[in-house]
């Protein structure tokens, strides 16, 4: 088992990474809590495959648990399901010293974390992420929230978990598409700040995708290390933390345009967004044209969506997609900030991006 420590003063916690953690969940959670009853929030897909294993793992340490099972999918990150989750937790008489367990992918983690942040002005929670995307990104760093019709993650709070358990074994149950969507976030870490890690992924990505346990553990650990370092420098995204949004400005607009549906999974949008961010960087003369070509070549080699034309169905015009970007949380004083790159592993944040160049990059992408 590997450990990554998130050393936030007064809110420090560990990310534990390895196989077989569900069976040890009770013993591992007892490191941070002595409660003998815990509430689990999960979704239908995860519950069908993994809920019994988690509850057995808790029971082995004398922890009784109740579970709320929500519908699977991005649409669950919404007011109605947030309301039902909070009301269920209140009906369970959750106290401030209790721990709520978020057991699922990024949707469940974000929703449950926000419910925990809101309840009694802050109840503790544990993240047990079941998707690659959640293990390397959304479960770490304390961003919680739900979507609004106007855009993604616009309602939420910063609320750090007490513990993160990333059981590598649960990744075996993922459909190929869901696993690869998570890989979009893994690649992002190499692109934003670690060229050596990106090079490692170019060499080991196929092994990772085909199930190699050691490769998966290393990729999750390195991703979590990078995120933890950035979160410790900038917990509430006043500066450096915005780097973690590489590819997300394009991604969030595309998710809104596709109705947060299965047409485009979040990690797929991140991958396409990273390719577009590097293309935009090259057009602005910040990096060589070889860099976006290399990014797209690697994503294609793994079997991922890389281009706007890979998204099924019609998309809005380039102008309309740029308008959707204006709802992004990264807008400051009406100016949209982009995460661009001077090369692989050299991302930076800037608001100095001509709108007409962004429109043209998207137009060219839509044309294929």
N, C-alpha and C positions, 0 to 999 in steps of 0.2 A: 504493500500500500504506500502510495506517495502522498506527501502533504505539501500544500502550498498555503502559507500564512498570509492573511490580509491584515496588516498591522495598523489598523485605524485606532487611534487612542480612545479608549472607552468603548469601542465597538469592534474590537479585533475578533477574528474568527478564522477557523481552518477550513480548507477545501481538501477533502480526503478523496483520493483517486485510486481505483483498483478494482479487481474482480471480487464478486461475492459479498458486496457491502450490504445488500438488502438483508441477508441472513444475520448480519452483525449489527443491524440498524439500532436495535435497542441498546446494546452495550455502548455503541459509539455515541448515541444521543445522550446517554447517561453521563458522558463527560461534561456536558454543558447544562443538564437539567436533571432534577430529581423527581420530576412529575411522573405519576404512575398512570395518567390518562392523557391521551393526545388525540387531536382531531386531524384527520387527513382530508385534503381537498385534491381530487384527481379528476381524470376524464374517462369516458367510457372505454376508449381504446386501451389505455394504460391499465385501468381496473381489470379488464378482461384477462390480461396477460400477467400482470405483476402484483396486483393488490394483495392477494393471499400471501405471497412471499414476504411482502413488507410487514403485514400484520403478524405473521408468524415470527418474523425477526424481532418485532417489538415485544410480542408475548413471551419470547424466550428470556427476556429480561424483566418480565413481570409488568409490562406496560400494556394497558388495555387501550383499544383505539376504536373510534367511530369514523366513518368515511362518508363524504359527500361526493357523489359522482356526477360530473357535469358533462354536457355534450362536448365532443372533440371539435377542434377547429378554431380559426382566428375570430369567428363571429362571437365566440364565448367571452372575448375580452371587451365586454360592453356593460352598460349600466344595468340592464335586467339581471344578468348573471352575477354582477358585483353585488347587487342588492340581495339576491337570493342567498349568496355565500355569506354575507354579513349577518343576515337574519338567521341562517342555519347555525352559525357560530354562536350567536347570542342565545339561540334556543338550547345550545349545548352548554350554556353558562360558562363560556370561556372567560378565564380571569387573566389579569395582566401578566402574571407569572407563568401562565401556561405557554406551551409551544404548539403552534399550528404547523403541520407538515404540508408543504407544497410538493405534490408527487406527480410530476408530468413534465411536459415540454415547456417552452417559453411562455405560452399562453397561460397555463395553470400557474407557473411561477410568478408571473407578473400580476395576475389577478389576485392570487392568494396573498402575495406580499403586500399589495395595496390594501386588501381587507384587513390584514394584520396591523398595518400601519395606522389604519383608521379606527379600529376597534379600541375602545378604552384609551385612546390617544397613544396606542403603541403596544401591541402584544408581540412576543417573540415568535420567530418562525424558523423552520429548517427547510432548506431547499434539497430535494432529492430529484435531480433532473434526469429525465428518461430519454432525452434526445441528444444527439451530438451537439446541436445548436445551443441547447440550454446548458449542457455541461461546459462548453467552452466560452459561453458569453452571458446569456441572460440570467443565469443563476448566481452570477458573481457581480458584486459591486453595488447592490442595493437599489437599483432602479426598479420601481414597481409602478403599475398603472394599467389603464384601460384605454381603448380607442374611442374616438368621437367621430361623428359623421364628417367633421371637418379635417380629420387627419389622425395619424397613428400616435398612440402614447401621449395624447395631449392632456390627459387627466391622470395624476399620479403623485407619488411622493418618493423621496429617498428614504429607504428603511432597510438597514443591513440585516442579513440573516444571522442566526447564531451559529450555524454550521452548514456546510454543503457536503453532501455525499454523492460523489460521481461514480456510480457502479458501472464499470466498463461492460459487464456482462449484459446489461439491459439493451445495449446497442445492437446486440445480435438479433433482436426481435424487430428492428426497424426495417421497413420497406426500403429498397435501394434509393428511391427518390427522396425519402425523408432523410436518410443518412447523408446523401450528397448535398442536400440543402444545408445541413449543418456544416458540411465541409466548406461552404462559402464563407462562413465566419472564421474557420481555421486559416484559410488562405489570407483573409484580411489581416491577420496579425503579422504574417510575414511581410505583406505588402506595406504595412504602415510603419514597421519599426525594426524588422529583423530579416535582412536579406539572406543571412545564412539559413534561417528557418525556412524561408521560401525555397531556397535551393534544396534543403532536406526534403521538403514536400514534393518538389519536382521529381526527386529520386524515389521517395518512399510512399507517395500518395496512392499508387495502385495497390501496394501491400495493405495500407491502412483501409482502403475501400473494400478490399477482399476479406478483411476480418483479422489481420495480424494483431494479436493482443498487445505485444510490446510496442508496436508502432502507434496503436491507438492511445495507449497510456502516455507515451511521450508527447504526442500531439495535443492531448487534452492538458497535460501538465504544463507544457510550454505556453499554450494559449492562456491558461489561467495565470501563470507567472506574469506574463506581459500585461494582462488586464489588471492584476493586483497591483503591479508597480504603478500603473497609470492612475488607478483609483486612489492609491495612497497619496499620490501627489495632488490630486484634484478630485475630491469625492463628489462634489456637486456640479461638475462640468462648467467651471468658470474659465478654463483654459485648455490644458493638455488633454483632458478626458474627451474633448470633442474629436480627437484623433480616432477614437473607437468608432466614430460614425463614418469612416471611409466607406464610400459606396452607398451609404444610407440616404443621402439627400435624393439621389435618383430612385433608390429602392422604395422609399416611402411614397413618393409620387406614383410610382408604378403600382404599388399595392392599393393605393386609393383608387387609381384608374381601373383596376381589375376587381374592385369591390371586396378586397380582403378575402378572396375566394381561392379555391384550389387551382385556379388558372395560374397563379404565381405564389409559390411558397416564399416565406421571408428570406430564407438563405439563398434561394434562387435569385431573388431581387437584389440581394447583397452582391452576389457574384456578377450579375449584369451591371450593377452600379459601380463596382470596382473597375470593371473593364471600361465603362464610360468615363469614370474619373481619371483613369490613366490616359484615355484618348483625349479628354479635355486638357489634361496637363501637357500632352505632346503638342496639341494644337497651339497652346499658349507658349510653347518653346521652353517649358520647364524641364522636360525629360526627353530622351530620345524616342523616336517612333518605334524602336526595337522593344521598348518596355511594354507598351500596350499589346504589342504582338506576342510577347512572351507570356503575359498574363492570360490572354485569350487562348493561347496554345495549351497552357497547362490546364485551364478549366475544361477545354474541349477534350483533352487527353483523359481526364477523369470521368468524362461523360456528363458534364454540367451544362446548363443553359448559360450562354455567354452573350447573346445578342438580343436586341429588342424583337427581332423577327422570330426568336425562339418562343416567344409568349403567344399561346394560342388566342385566336379571336382578334377583333379590331382594338386598336389603341387610339386614344385621343390624339389630336395634332400636337406637334412639338410645342407650340405656344401654350396649349391647354395644360400640357404636362409641366411646363415651367410655372404656370399659374398655380398648379397644385403644390409645387415646391414652396411657394410663398407662405403656406400654412405650416411649414416645418418649424420645429422648436428651435432650430439653429438660426432663425431670423433675429437679428439684433438691430434695433432702430430702423426697422424696415428693410435692412440689407441682409440678403441670404449669404451665409458663410458656407464655403465649400471646403472639403478636405481634398487637397491636391497633392501631387508628389513630384519631387525633383529626381526621382529614380525609385527603384524597388527598395523598400525599407526606409524611405525618406519622405514620409508624409508630413504635411503641415496644414494649418488652418488659415484661410484667407477669405476676405469679402471682396477682394479686388478681381472680380471675374466679369468680363463684359457679357451682358445678357445675350447679345446677338450670337456670340460664339457658342454659348450653351445651346441655344435654339438650333444652330446649325449642326452641332454634334448629334443632337437628338434626331433632327430631320434626316441626316445621313444614316443614322442607325435604323430609323423606321423604313427607309428606302431599301435597306439590306445591301 
